[in-house]
Amino acid sequence: MSRDAAIETRMEWMRSENRFAVFVALLGVTAFIFGYEAWQAFAGAPFESHLWRSSSVATSA
């Protein structure tokens, strides 16, 4: 295997690893958001205290 082919193989492996890392990170963020929302709902917090509250919605209500 030539040096250029070895470098290209390594770069392709890194690209696939980075895609997997981004996927796992997004999955973790999504799981955190849903977990936080479920925890807030279970604790009986009003919806205004949840993660999705925006200031425009809160002030117009």
mmCIF file of the N, C-alpha and C atoms, coordinates in Angstrom:
data_MODEL
# 
_entry.id   MODEL 
# 
loop_
_atom_site.group_PDB 
_atom_site.id 
_atom_site.type_symbol 
_atom_site.label_atom_id 
_atom_site.label_alt_id 
_atom_site.label_comp_id 
_atom_site.label_asym_id 
_atom_site.label_entity_id 
_atom_site.label_seq_id 
_atom_site.pdbx_PDB_ins_code 
_atom_site.Cartn_x 
_atom_site.Cartn_y 
_atom_site.Cartn_z 
_atom_site.occupancy 
_atom_site.B_iso_or_equiv 
_atom_site.pdbx_formal_charge 
_atom_site.auth_seq_id 
_atom_site.auth_comp_id 
_atom_site.auth_asym_id 
_atom_site.auth_atom_id 
_atom_site.pdbx_PDB_model_num 
ATOM 1   N N  . MET A 1 1  ? 0.856   -1.189 0.000  1.00 0.00 ? 1  MET A N  1 
ATOM 2   C CA . MET A 1 1  ? 0.000   0.000  0.000  1.00 0.00 ? 1  MET A CA 1 
ATOM 3   C C  . MET A 1 1  ? 0.893   1.240  0.000  1.00 0.00 ? 1  MET A C  1 
ATOM 4   N N  . SER A 1 2  ? 0.621   2.115  -0.940 1.00 0.00 ? 2  SER A N  1 
ATOM 5   C CA . SER A 1 2  ? 1.426   3.337  -1.024 1.00 0.00 ? 2  SER A CA 1 
ATOM 6   C C  . SER A 1 2  ? 1.086   4.264  0.146  1.00 0.00 ? 2  SER A C  1 
ATOM 7   N N  . ARG A 1 3  ? 1.962   5.223  0.327  1.00 0.00 ? 3  ARG A N  1 
ATOM 8   C CA . ARG A 1 3  ? 1.755   6.175  1.412  1.00 0.00 ? 3  ARG A CA 1 
ATOM 9   C C  . ARG A 1 3  ? 0.465   6.973  1.196  1.00 0.00 ? 3  ARG A C  1 
ATOM 10  N N  . ASP A 1 4  ? 0.207   7.414  -0.044 1.00 0.00 ? 4  ASP A N  1 
ATOM 11  C CA . ASP A 1 4  ? -1.004  8.184  -0.331 1.00 0.00 ? 4  ASP A CA 1 
ATOM 12  C C  . ASP A 1 4  ? -2.270  7.367  -0.082 1.00 0.00 ? 4  ASP A C  1 
ATOM 13  N N  . ALA A 1 5  ? -2.244  6.099  -0.453 1.00 0.00 ? 5  ALA A N  1 
ATOM 14  C CA . ALA A 1 5  ? -3.411  5.240  -0.231 1.00 0.00 ? 5  ALA A CA 1 
ATOM 15  C C  . ALA A 1 5  ? -3.639  5.033  1.264  1.00 0.00 ? 5  ALA A C  1 
ATOM 16  N N  . ALA A 1 6  ? -2.570  4.897  2.019  1.00 0.00 ? 6  ALA A N  1 
ATOM 17  C CA . ALA A 1 6  ? -2.693  4.729  3.466  1.00 0.00 ? 6  ALA A CA 1 
ATOM 18  C C  . ALA A 1 6  ? -3.280  5.989  4.104  1.00 0.00 ? 6  ALA A C  1 
ATOM 19  N N  . ILE A 1 7  ? -2.824  7.157  3.632  1.00 0.00 ? 7  ILE A N  1 
ATOM 20  C CA . ILE A 1 7  ? -3.357  8.418  4.166  1.00 0.00 ? 7  ILE A CA 1 
ATOM 21  C C  . ILE A 1 7  ? -4.832  8.553  3.816  1.00 0.00 ? 7  ILE A C  1 
ATOM 22  N N  . GLU A 1 8  ? -5.195  8.220  2.575  1.00 0.00 ? 8  GLU A N  1 
ATOM 23  C CA . GLU A 1 8  ? -6.598  8.329  2.165  1.00 0.00 ? 8  GLU A CA 1 
ATOM 24  C C  . GLU A 1 8  ? -7.481  7.363  2.962  1.00 0.00 ? 8  GLU A C  1 
ATOM 25  N N  . THR A 1 9  ? -7.000  6.164  3.223  1.00 0.00 ? 9  THR A N  1 
ATOM 26  C CA . THR A 1 9  ? -7.750  5.193  4.026  1.00 0.00 ? 9  THR A CA 1 
ATOM 27  C C  . THR A 1 9  ? -7.954  5.718  5.438  1.00 0.00 ? 9  THR A C  1 
ATOM 28  N N  . ARG A 1 10 ? -6.912  6.293  6.002  1.00 0.00 ? 10 ARG A N  1 
ATOM 29  C CA . ARG A 1 10 ? -7.000  6.871  7.345  1.00 0.00 ? 10 ARG A CA 1 
ATOM 30  C C  . ARG A 1 10 ? -7.987  8.045  7.382  1.00 0.00 ? 10 ARG A C  1 
ATOM 31  N N  . MET A 1 11 ? -7.951  8.884  6.347  1.00 0.00 ? 11 MET A N  1 
ATOM 32  C CA . MET A 1 11 ? -8.862  10.027 6.309  1.00 0.00 ? 11 MET A CA 1 
ATOM 33  C C  . MET A 1 11 ? -10.311 9.564  6.185  1.00 0.00 ? 11 MET A C  1 
ATOM 34  N N  . GLU A 1 12 ? -10.547 8.524  5.384  1.00 0.00 ? 12 GLU A N  1 
ATOM 35  C CA . GLU A 1 12 ? -11.913 8.009  5.250  1.00 0.00 ? 12 GLU A CA 1 
ATOM 36  C C  . GLU A 1 12 ? -12.393 7.431  6.579  1.00 0.00 ? 12 GLU A C  1 
ATOM 37  N N  . TRP A 1 13 ? -11.514 6.744  7.302  1.00 0.00 ? 13 TRP A N  1 
ATOM 38  C CA . TRP A 1 13 ? -11.883 6.187  8.602  1.00 0.00 ? 13 TRP A CA 1 
ATOM 39  C C  . TRP A 1 13 ? -12.215 7.312  9.582  1.00 0.00 ? 13 TRP A C  1 
ATOM 40  N N  . MET A 1 14 ? -11.434 8.379  9.555  1.00 0.00 ? 14 MET A N  1 
ATOM 41  C CA . MET A 1 14 ? -11.694 9.508  10.447 1.00 0.00 ? 14 MET A CA 1 
ATOM 42  C C  . MET A 1 14 ? -13.025 10.175 10.110 1.00 0.00 ? 14 MET A C  1 
ATOM 43  N N  . ARG A 1 15 ? -13.341 10.308 8.825  1.00 0.00 ? 15 ARG A N  1 
ATOM 44  C CA . ARG A 1 15 ? -14.614 10.914 8.450  1.00 0.00 ? 15 ARG A CA 1 
ATOM 45  C C  . ARG A 1 15 ? -15.774 10.068 8.966  1.00 0.00 ? 15 ARG A C  1 
ATOM 46  N N  . SER A 1 16 ? -15.669 8.753  8.833  1.00 0.00 ? 16 SER A N  1 
ATOM 47  C CA . SER A 1 16 ? -16.752 7.901  9.315  1.00 0.00 ? 16 SER A CA 1 
ATOM 48  C C  . SER A 1 16 ? -16.836 7.935  10.840 1.00 0.00 ? 16 SER A C  1 
ATOM 49  N N  . GLU A 1 17 ? -15.702 7.991  11.511 1.00 0.00 ? 17 GLU A N  1 
ATOM 50  C CA . GLU A 1 17 ? -15.706 8.090  12.975 1.00 0.00 ? 17 GLU A CA 1 
ATOM 51  C C  . GLU A 1 17 ? -16.322 9.411  13.421 1.00 0.00 ? 17 GLU A C  1 
ATOM 52  N N  . ASN A 1 18 ? -16.021 10.491 12.703 1.00 0.00 ? 18 ASN A N  1 
ATOM 53  C CA . ASN A 1 18 ? -16.579 11.787 13.081 1.00 0.00 ? 18 ASN A CA 1 
ATOM 54  C C  . ASN A 1 18 ? -18.084 11.803 12.893 1.00 0.00 ? 18 ASN A C  1 
ATOM 55  N N  . ARG A 1 19 ? -18.574 11.180 11.811 1.00 0.00 ? 19 ARG A N  1 
ATOM 56  C CA . ARG A 1 19 ? -20.015 11.113 11.601 1.00 0.00 ? 19 ARG A CA 1 
ATOM 57  C C  . ARG A 1 19 ? -20.674 10.341 12.737 1.00 0.00 ? 19 ARG A C  1 
ATOM 58  N N  . PHE A 1 20 ? -20.064 9.260  13.167 1.00 0.00 ? 20 PHE A N  1 
ATOM 59  C CA . PHE A 1 20 ? -20.611 8.468  14.265 1.00 0.00 ? 20 PHE A CA 1 
ATOM 60  C C  . PHE A 1 20 ? -20.588 9.257  15.565 1.00 0.00 ? 20 PHE A C  1 
ATOM 61  N N  . ALA A 1 21 ? -19.514 9.991  15.802 1.00 0.00 ? 21 ALA A N  1 
ATOM 62  C CA . ALA A 1 21 ? -19.416 10.803 17.024 1.00 0.00 ? 21 ALA A CA 1 
ATOM 63  C C  . ALA A 1 21 ? -20.481 11.892 17.045 1.00 0.00 ? 21 ALA A C  1 
ATOM 64  N N  . VAL A 1 22 ? -20.726 12.522 15.899 1.00 0.00 ? 22 VAL A N  1 
ATOM 65  C CA . VAL A 1 22 ? -21.761 13.552 15.830 1.00 0.00 ? 22 VAL A CA 1 
ATOM 66  C C  . VAL A 1 22 ? -23.127 12.932 16.073 1.00 0.00 ? 22 VAL A C  1 
ATOM 67  N N  . PHE A 1 23 ? -23.371 11.751 15.501 1.00 0.00 ? 23 PHE A N  1 
ATOM 68  C CA . PHE A 1 23 ? -24.638 11.052 15.707 1.00 0.00 ? 23 PHE A CA 1 
ATOM 69  C C  . PHE A 1 23 ? -24.840 10.725 17.188 1.00 0.00 ? 23 PHE A C  1 
ATOM 70  N N  . VAL A 1 24 ? -23.825 10.211 17.838 1.00 0.00 ? 24 VAL A N  1 
ATOM 71  C CA . VAL A 1 24 ? -23.926 9.868  19.261 1.00 0.00 ? 24 VAL A CA 1 
ATOM 72  C C  . VAL A 1 24 ? -24.135 11.121 20.104 1.00 0.00 ? 24 VAL A C  1 
ATOM 73  N N  . ALA A 1 25 ? -23.462 12.211 19.748 1.00 0.00 ? 25 ALA A N  1 
ATOM 74  C CA . ALA A 1 25 ? -23.637 13.459 20.502 1.00 0.00 ? 25 ALA A CA 1 
ATOM 75  C C  . ALA A 1 25 ? -25.066 13.990 20.361 1.00 0.00 ? 25 ALA A C  1 
ATOM 76  N N  . LEU A 1 26 ? -25.601 13.970 19.145 1.00 0.00 ? 26 LEU A N  1 
ATOM 77  C CA . LEU A 1 26 ? -26.979 14.434 18.947 1.00 0.00 ? 26 LEU A CA 1 
ATOM 78  C C  . LEU A 1 26 ? -27.972 13.531 19.658 1.00 0.00 ? 26 LEU A C  1 
ATOM 79  N N  . LEU A 1 27 ? -27.706 12.239 19.646 1.00 0.00 ? 27 LEU A N  1 
ATOM 80  C CA . LEU A 1 27 ? -28.560 11.300 20.361 1.00 0.00 ? 27 LEU A CA 1 
ATOM 81  C C  . LEU A 1 27 ? -28.535 11.589 21.863 1.00 0.00 ? 27 LEU A C  1 
ATOM 82  N N  . GLY A 1 28 ? -27.364 11.894 22.395 1.00 0.00 ? 28 GLY A N  1 
ATOM 83  C CA . GLY A 1 28 ? -27.239 12.217 23.808 1.00 0.00 ? 28 GLY A CA 1 
ATOM 84  C C  . GLY A 1 28 ? -27.961 13.496 24.180 1.00 0.00 ? 28 GLY A C  1 
ATOM 85  N N  . VAL A 1 29 ? -27.851 14.519 23.324 1.00 0.00 ? 29 VAL A N  1 
ATOM 86  C CA . VAL A 1 29 ? -28.550 15.778 23.581 1.00 0.00 ? 29 VAL A CA 1 
ATOM 87  C C  . VAL A 1 29 ? -30.056 15.562 23.546 1.00 0.00 ? 29 VAL A C  1 
ATOM 88  N N  . THR A 1 30 ? -30.529 14.799 22.563 1.00 0.00 ? 30 THR A N  1 
ATOM 89  C CA . THR A 1 30 ? -31.963 14.516 22.457 1.00 0.00 ? 30 THR A CA 1 
ATOM 90  C C  . THR A 1 30 ? -32.455 13.749 23.686 1.00 0.00 ? 30 THR A C  1 
ATOM 91  N N  . ALA A 1 31 ? -31.698 12.748 24.107 1.00 0.00 ? 31 ALA A N  1 
ATOM 92  C CA . ALA A 1 31 ? -32.086 11.971 25.287 1.00 0.00 ? 31 ALA A CA 1 
ATOM 93  C C  . ALA A 1 31 ? -32.106 12.858 26.533 1.00 0.00 ? 31 ALA A C  1 
ATOM 94  N N  . PHE A 1 32 ? -31.141 13.769 26.647 1.00 0.00 ? 32 PHE A N  1 
ATOM 95  C CA . PHE A 1 32 ? -31.124 14.680 27.795 1.00 0.00 ? 32 PHE A CA 1 
ATOM 96  C C  . PHE A 1 32 ? -32.359 15.565 27.802 1.00 0.00 ? 32 PHE A C  1 
ATOM 97  N N  . ILE A 1 33 ? -32.714 16.118 26.634 1.00 0.00 ? 33 ILE A N  1 
ATOM 98  C CA . ILE A 1 33 ? -33.874 17.015 26.573 1.00 0.00 ? 33 ILE A CA 1 
ATOM 99  C C  . ILE A 1 33 ? -35.148 16.269 26.947 1.00 0.00 ? 33 ILE A C  1 
ATOM 100 N N  . PHE A 1 34 ? -35.345 15.088 26.361 1.00 0.00 ? 34 PHE A N  1 
ATOM 101 C CA . PHE A 1 34 ? -36.557 14.328 26.683 1.00 0.00 ? 34 PHE A CA 1 
ATOM 102 C C  . PHE A 1 34 ? -36.551 13.884 28.141 1.00 0.00 ? 34 PHE A C  1 
ATOM 103 N N  . GLY A 1 35 ? -35.395 13.511 28.657 1.00 0.00 ? 35 GLY A N  1 
ATOM 104 C CA . GLY A 1 35 ? -35.301 13.121 30.059 1.00 0.00 ? 35 GLY A CA 1 
ATOM 105 C C  . GLY A 1 35 ? -35.588 14.279 30.987 1.00 0.00 ? 35 GLY A C  1 
ATOM 106 N N  . TYR A 1 36 ? -35.068 15.445 30.661 1.00 0.00 ? 36 TYR A N  1 
ATOM 107 C CA . TYR A 1 36 ? -35.323 16.632 31.477 1.00 0.00 ? 36 TYR A CA 1 
ATOM 108 C C  . TYR A 1 36 ? -36.800 17.000 31.462 1.00 0.00 ? 36 TYR A C  1 
ATOM 109 N N  . GLU A 1 37 ? -37.412 16.948 30.275 1.00 0.00 ? 37 GLU A N  1 
ATOM 110 C CA . GLU A 1 37 ? -38.834 17.265 30.167 1.00 0.00 ? 37 GLU A CA 1 
ATOM 111 C C  . GLU A 1 37 ? -39.675 16.271 30.971 1.00 0.00 ? 37 GLU A C  1 
ATOM 112 N N  . ALA A 1 38 ? -39.350 14.997 30.888 1.00 0.00 ? 38 ALA A N  1 
ATOM 113 C CA . ALA A 1 38 ? -40.098 13.986 31.634 1.00 0.00 ? 38 ALA A CA 1 
ATOM 114 C C  . ALA A 1 38 ? -39.922 14.197 33.140 1.00 0.00 ? 38 ALA A C  1 
ATOM 115 N N  . TRP A 1 39 ? -38.691 14.540 33.551 1.00 0.00 ? 39 TRP A N  1 
ATOM 116 C CA . TRP A 1 39 ? -38.430 14.774 34.967 1.00 0.00 ? 39 TRP A CA 1 
ATOM 117 C C  . TRP A 1 39 ? -39.217 15.986 35.462 1.00 0.00 ? 39 TRP A C  1 
ATOM 118 N N  . GLN A 1 40 ? -39.272 17.047 34.665 1.00 0.00 ? 40 GLN A N  1 
ATOM 119 C CA . GLN A 1 40 ? -40.033 18.229 35.053 1.00 0.00 ? 40 GLN A CA 1 
ATOM 120 C C  . GLN A 1 40 ? -41.526 17.907 35.152 1.00 0.00 ? 40 GLN A C  1 
ATOM 121 N N  . ALA A 1 41 ? -42.038 17.165 34.188 1.00 0.00 ? 41 ALA A N  1 
ATOM 122 C CA . ALA A 1 41 ? -43.451 16.809 34.199 1.00 0.00 ? 41 ALA A CA 1 
ATOM 123 C C  . ALA A 1 41 ? -43.765 15.911 35.398 1.00 0.00 ? 41 ALA A C  1 
ATOM 124 N N  . PHE A 1 42 ? -42.867 14.968 35.693 1.00 0.00 ? 42 PHE A N  1 
ATOM 125 C CA . PHE A 1 42 ? -43.069 14.067 36.826 1.00 0.00 ? 42 PHE A CA 1 
ATOM 126 C C  . PHE A 1 42 ? -43.042 14.839 38.143 1.00 0.00 ? 42 PHE A C  1 
ATOM 127 N N  . ALA A 1 43 ? -42.208 15.874 38.203 1.00 0.00 ? 43 ALA A N  1 
ATOM 128 C CA . ALA A 1 43 ? -42.108 16.681 39.419 1.00 0.00 ? 43 ALA A CA 1 
ATOM 129 C C  . ALA A 1 43 ? -43.303 17.621 39.567 1.00 0.00 ? 43 ALA A C  1 
ATOM 130 N N  . GLY A 1 44 ? -44.144 17.705 38.535 1.00 0.00 ? 44 GLY A N  1 
ATOM 131 C CA . GLY A 1 44 ? -45.328 18.541 38.621 1.00 0.00 ? 44 GLY A CA 1 
ATOM 132 C C  . GLY A 1 44 ? -45.073 20.002 38.328 1.00 0.00 ? 44 GLY A C  1 
ATOM 133 N N  . ALA A 1 45 ? -43.955 20.290 37.695 1.00 0.00 ? 45 ALA A N  1 
ATOM 134 C CA . ALA A 1 45 ? -43.659 21.692 37.378 1.00 0.00 ? 45 ALA A CA 1 
ATOM 135 C C  . ALA A 1 45 ? -44.602 22.175 36.284 1.00 0.00 ? 45 ALA A C  1 
ATOM 136 N N  . PRO A 1 46 ? -45.038 23.423 36.384 1.00 0.00 ? 46 PRO A N  1 
ATOM 137 C CA . PRO A 1 46 ? -45.875 23.962 35.299 1.00 0.00 ? 46 PRO A CA 1 
ATOM 138 C C  . PRO A 1 46 ? -45.073 24.057 34.016 1.00 0.00 ? 46 PRO A C  1 
ATOM 139 N N  . PHE A 1 47 ? -45.765 24.024 32.880 1.00 0.00 ? 47 PHE A N  1 
ATOM 140 C CA . PHE A 1 47 ? -45.062 23.988 31.606 1.00 0.00 ? 47 PHE A CA 1 
ATOM 141 C C  . PHE A 1 47 ? -44.164 25.200 31.393 1.00 0.00 ? 47 PHE A C  1 
ATOM 142 N N  . GLU A 1 48 ? -44.497 26.327 32.005 1.00 0.00 ? 48 GLU A N  1 
ATOM 143 C CA . GLU A 1 48 ? -43.700 27.534 31.820 1.00 0.00 ? 48 GLU A CA 1 
ATOM 144 C C  . GLU A 1 48 ? -42.272 27.378 32.360 1.00 0.00 ? 48 GLU A C  1 
ATOM 145 N N  . SER A 1 49 ? -42.049 26.437 33.240 1.00 0.00 ? 49 SER A N  1 
ATOM 146 C CA . SER A 1 49 ? -40.704 26.264 33.780 1.00 0.00 ? 49 SER A CA 1 
ATOM 147 C C  . SER A 1 49 ? -39.897 25.249 32.996 1.00 0.00 ? 49 SER A C  1 
ATOM 148 N N  . HIS A 1 50 ? -40.462 24.710 31.940 1.00 0.00 ? 50 HIS A N  1 
ATOM 149 C CA . HIS A 1 50 ? -39.748 23.699 31.173 1.00 0.00 ? 50 HIS A CA 1 
ATOM 150 C C  . HIS A 1 50 ? -38.740 24.326 30.219 1.00 0.00 ? 50 HIS A C  1 
ATOM 151 N N  . LEU A 1 51 ? -37.973 23.462 29.591 1.00 0.00 ? 51 LEU A N  1 
ATOM 152 C CA . LEU A 1 51 ? -36.889 23.870 28.708 1.00 0.00 ? 51 LEU A CA 1 
ATOM 153 C C  . LEU A 1 51 ? -37.378 24.650 27.496 1.00 0.00 ? 51 LEU A C  1 
ATOM 154 N N  . TRP A 1 52 ? -38.569 24.346 27.012 1.00 0.00 ? 52 TRP A N  1 
ATOM 155 C CA . TRP A 1 52 ? -39.044 24.907 25.749 1.00 0.00 ? 52 TRP A CA 1 
ATOM 156 C C  . TRP A 1 52 ? -39.636 26.306 25.901 1.00 0.00 ? 52 TRP A C  1 
ATOM 157 N N  . ARG A 1 53 ? -39.759 26.811 27.116 1.00 0.00 ? 53 ARG A N  1 
ATOM 158 C CA . ARG A 1 53 ? -40.372 28.127 27.315 1.00 0.00 ? 53 ARG A CA 1 
ATOM 159 C C  . ARG A 1 53 ? -39.546 29.210 26.622 1.00 0.00 ? 53 ARG A C  1 
ATOM 160 N N  . SER A 1 54 ? -40.230 30.065 25.893 1.00 0.00 ? 54 SER A N  1 
ATOM 161 C CA . SER A 1 54 ? -39.540 31.210 25.302 1.00 0.00 ? 54 SER A CA 1 
ATOM 162 C C  . SER A 1 54 ? -40.069 32.473 25.969 1.00 0.00 ? 54 SER A C  1 
ATOM 163 N N  . SER A 1 55 ? -39.277 33.513 25.992 1.00 0.00 ? 55 SER A N  1 
ATOM 164 C CA . SER A 1 55 ? -39.681 34.737 26.672 1.00 0.00 ? 55 SER A CA 1 
ATOM 165 C C  . SER A 1 55 ? -40.882 35.383 25.985 1.00 0.00 ? 55 SER A C  1 
ATOM 166 N N  . SER A 1 56 ? -40.982 35.244 24.664 1.00 0.00 ? 56 SER A N  1 
ATOM 167 C CA . SER A 1 56 ? -42.101 35.869 23.965 1.00 0.00 ? 56 SER A CA 1 
ATOM 168 C C  . SER A 1 56 ? -43.422 35.198 24.340 1.00 0.00 ? 56 SER A C  1 
ATOM 169 N N  . VAL A 1 57 ? -43.406 33.895 24.496 1.00 0.00 ? 57 VAL A N  1 
ATOM 170 C CA . VAL A 1 57 ? -44.622 33.176 24.882 1.00 0.00 ? 57 VAL A CA 1 
ATOM 171 C C  . VAL A 1 57 ? -44.977 33.511 26.325 1.00 0.00 ? 57 VAL A C  1 
ATOM 172 N N  . ALA A 1 58 ? -43.977 33.585 27.192 1.00 0.00 ? 58 ALA A N  1 
ATOM 173 C CA . ALA A 1 58 ? -44.233 33.836 28.611 1.00 0.00 ? 58 ALA A CA 1 
ATOM 174 C C  . ALA A 1 58 ? -44.776 35.245 28.834 1.00 0.00 ? 58 ALA A C  1 
ATOM 175 N N  . THR A 1 59 ? -44.286 36.210 28.093 1.00 0.00 ? 59 THR A N  1 
ATOM 176 C CA . THR A 1 59 ? -44.739 37.583 28.325 1.00 0.00 ? 59 THR A CA 1 
ATOM 177 C C  . THR A 1 59 ? -46.078 37.869 27.672 1.00 0.00 ? 59 THR A C  1 
ATOM 178 N N  . SER A 1 60 ? -46.420 37.123 26.618 1.00 0.00 ? 60 SER A N  1 
ATOM 179 C CA . SER A 1 60 ? -47.692 37.393 25.947 1.00 0.00 ? 60 SER A CA 1 
ATOM 180 C C  . SER A 1 60 ? -48.865 36.700 26.630 1.00 0.00 ? 60 SER A C  1 
ATOM 181 N N  . ALA A 1 61 ? -48.585 35.756 27.511 1.00 0.00 ? 61 ALA A N  1 
ATOM 182 C CA . ALA A 1 61 ? -49.678 35.009 28.151 1.00 0.00 ? 61 ALA A CA 1 
ATOM 183 C C  . ALA A 1 61 ? -50.303 35.794 29.288 1.00 0.00 ? 61 ALA A C  1 
# 
